[in-house]
Amino acid sequence: MANIPIIALFCFTIFVSSSLNFVYGAENMTYVVVGHVYCDTCRVEFETKLSEPIAGAVVKLECRNRTDNHLTFQSQEIVTDERGDYHIVVEGDYEESDCDIALVRSPNPDCSDPSEMWRISRVVLTTLDGVSGELRFANNLGFKKDKALPQCTRILQEMGYYELSQESGELSPSSEL
């Protein structure tokens, strides 16, 4: 019976020290946000095997307070490398903010129309919600080509894109039922 208070005190000590370390560590956290920018060569709002990376595309990270929408962090404009990849280093914890990577501009005049679905990507920049580690991945962001490539129809049909199959007069799995 004498061991129960000792065990309780030991557990309480571990809990307190873990909590202090957790909170202190969150305030001094450094995050690295990584992502990719591509050209949607088929204008379908998602990547296909015909999609191309965009070197020299510009993105920006902004965090806004959830309560008053006040800007809490804003990165410089970041330029993608030759593979269309970028990384942004962020200091601090943004538990009370919504942080988004947004497309700014494309260097390709024929692929500069921001995708409606993938022009912004939300990233979590806090450890206080269960996500651990410094590396944070943003969803890939895309610009749409002015005109879809001719081989897109074939590629999309191979992927099971039913609307194109029906438009071309082919039977799709859903029409055979």
matplotlib code that plots the C-alpha trace (Angstrom):
import matplotlib.pyplot as plt

x = [0.0, 2.9, 3.9, 0.6, 1.5, 5.0, 3.7, 1.1, 3.8, 6.0, 3.2, 2.3, 6.0, 6.2, 2.9, 4.0, 7.5, 6.0, 3.4, 6.0, 8.3, 5.4, 4.3, 7.8, 8.8, 5.8, 6.7, 10.2, 9.4, 10.7, 8.7, 9.6, 6.7, 7.3, 5.2, 5.1, 3.6, 2.5, 1.0, -2.4, -1.9, -5.4, -7.3, -9.1, -8.2, -6.0, -2.6, -2.2, 0.8, 0.9, 1.1, 4.4, 6.3, 6.6, 10.1, 10.0, 6.4, 5.8, 4.0, 3.4, 2.4, 0.0, -1.4, -4.4, -5.9, -9.1, -11.0, -10.3, -8.6, -5.6, -2.4, -0.1, 2.6, 3.5, 6.4, 8.3, 7.4, 9.0, 10.1, 10.0, 13.1, 13.6, 11.4, 8.5, 9.3, 9.6, 10.2, 9.4, 11.0, 8.6, 9.6, 7.0, 3.7, 0.5, -2.1, -4.7, -4.2, -5.2, -2.1, -2.4, 0.1, -1.2, -0.3, 1.0, 2.1, 3.4, 6.3, 4.6, 2.3, 0.5, 0.0, -0.9, -4.6, -4.7, -6.6, -9.9, -9.5, -5.7, -4.8, -4.5, -3.4, -3.9, -1.0, -0.9, 1.8, 1.4, 2.3, -0.6, -3.1, -1.3, 0.8, 4.4, 7.7, 9.0, 8.3, 4.9, 3.6, 1.3, -1.0, 0.3, -0.8, -1.6, -2.0, -4.0, -2.7, -4.6, -5.6, -5.6, -3.0, -4.5, -3.4, -5.4, -8.6, -6.8, -5.0, -8.2, -10.1, -7.4, -7.9, -11.6, -12.7, -16.3, -17.5, -15.0, -15.8, -19.4, -18.7, -16.7, -19.5, -17.7, -19.4, -18.3, -18.5, -21.4, -23.4, -23.2, -25.4]
y = [0.0, 2.4, 2.1, 3.7, 7.2, 6.9, 5.6, 8.4, 11.0, 9.5, 9.6, 13.2, 14.3, 12.7, 14.3, 17.8, 17.6, 16.3, 19.1, 21.8, 20.4, 20.0, 23.7, 25.1, 23.0, 24.2, 27.9, 27.3, 25.0, 25.3, 23.9, 23.1, 23.2, 21.4, 21.1, 20.9, 23.0, 21.4, 22.3, 20.6, 19.8, 18.2, 21.0, 18.4, 19.9, 16.9, 15.5, 12.9, 11.3, 14.1, 16.8, 18.7, 20.3, 24.1, 25.5, 29.1, 29.1, 31.4, 30.5, 32.2, 31.0, 33.1, 32.3, 34.2, 34.1, 32.1, 34.6, 38.0, 37.0, 39.1, 38.1, 36.2, 35.1, 35.8, 34.3, 35.9, 34.8, 31.4, 30.2, 26.5, 24.7, 22.8, 20.0, 22.3, 21.7, 24.4, 24.5, 27.3, 27.5, 28.8, 29.7, 29.5, 27.8, 28.8, 26.9, 29.7, 30.3, 28.8, 28.6, 28.3, 27.9, 29.8, 30.1, 33.5, 33.2, 30.9, 31.7, 29.8, 32.0, 29.0, 27.4, 30.3, 29.8, 28.7, 25.6, 26.2, 23.2, 23.3, 27.0, 26.9, 24.2, 24.2, 23.2, 22.6, 24.6, 23.4, 20.4, 21.0, 19.1, 15.8, 16.3, 15.9, 16.6, 19.6, 18.5, 19.5, 18.5, 20.7, 19.3, 19.8, 23.0, 23.4, 25.9, 24.8, 24.9, 27.2, 24.3, 20.6, 18.4, 16.1, 12.9, 13.8, 12.1, 8.8, 9.1, 10.1, 7.2, 4.8, 6.2, 5.5, 9.1, 8.1, 11.5, 11.3, 7.7, 8.5, 11.6, 9.5, 6.9, 4.1, 2.0, 2.9, 0.5, 2.6, 2.4, -1.5, -1.9]
z = [0.0, 0.6, -3.0, -4.3, -3.2, -4.6, -7.9, -8.0, -7.3, -10.0, -12.6, -11.6, -12.0, -15.4, -16.5, -15.3, -16.9, -20.2, -20.3, -19.7, -22.3, -24.7, -24.4, -24.3, -27.4, -29.4, -28.9, -30.1, -33.0, -36.5, -39.3, -42.9, -45.3, -48.5, -51.6, -55.4, -58.2, -61.5, -64.8, -65.3, -69.0, -69.3, -67.5, -65.3, -61.8, -60.8, -61.7, -64.5, -65.9, -68.5, -65.8, -65.7, -62.9, -63.1, -62.4, -61.3, -60.1, -57.1, -53.9, -50.6, -47.1, -45.0, -41.5, -40.2, -36.7, -36.7, -34.5, -36.1, -39.4, -38.5, -40.4, -38.0, -40.4, -44.0, -45.9, -48.7, -52.2, -52.7, -56.1, -57.1, -58.2, -61.5, -60.3, -59.3, -55.5, -52.8, -49.1, -46.6, -43.1, -40.4, -36.8, -34.0, -33.3, -35.0, -33.1, -33.3, -37.0, -40.3, -42.5, -46.3, -49.1, -52.2, -55.8, -56.7, -60.4, -63.0, -65.3, -68.2, -70.1, -71.6, -68.1, -65.8, -64.9, -61.2, -60.6, -58.7, -56.5, -56.0, -55.8, -52.0, -49.6, -45.8, -43.6, -39.8, -38.0, -34.4, -32.4, -30.1, -32.2, -32.4, -35.5, -34.6, -36.3, -38.1, -41.7, -43.0, -46.5, -48.5, -51.2, -54.7, -56.3, -60.0, -62.8, -65.8, -69.4, -71.8, -74.0, -73.1, -74.8, -77.6, -75.8, -72.7, -73.9, -74.2, -70.9, -69.0, -70.6, -69.5, -66.0, -66.1, -66.5, -67.4, -68.7, -71.5, -72.3, -72.6, -74.8, -77.2, -77.5, -75.7, -73.0, -69.6, -66.6, -65.2, -68.4, -68.6, -65.5]

ax = plt.figure().add_subplot(projection="3d")
ax.plot(x, y, z, "-o")
ax.set_aspect("equal")
plt.show()
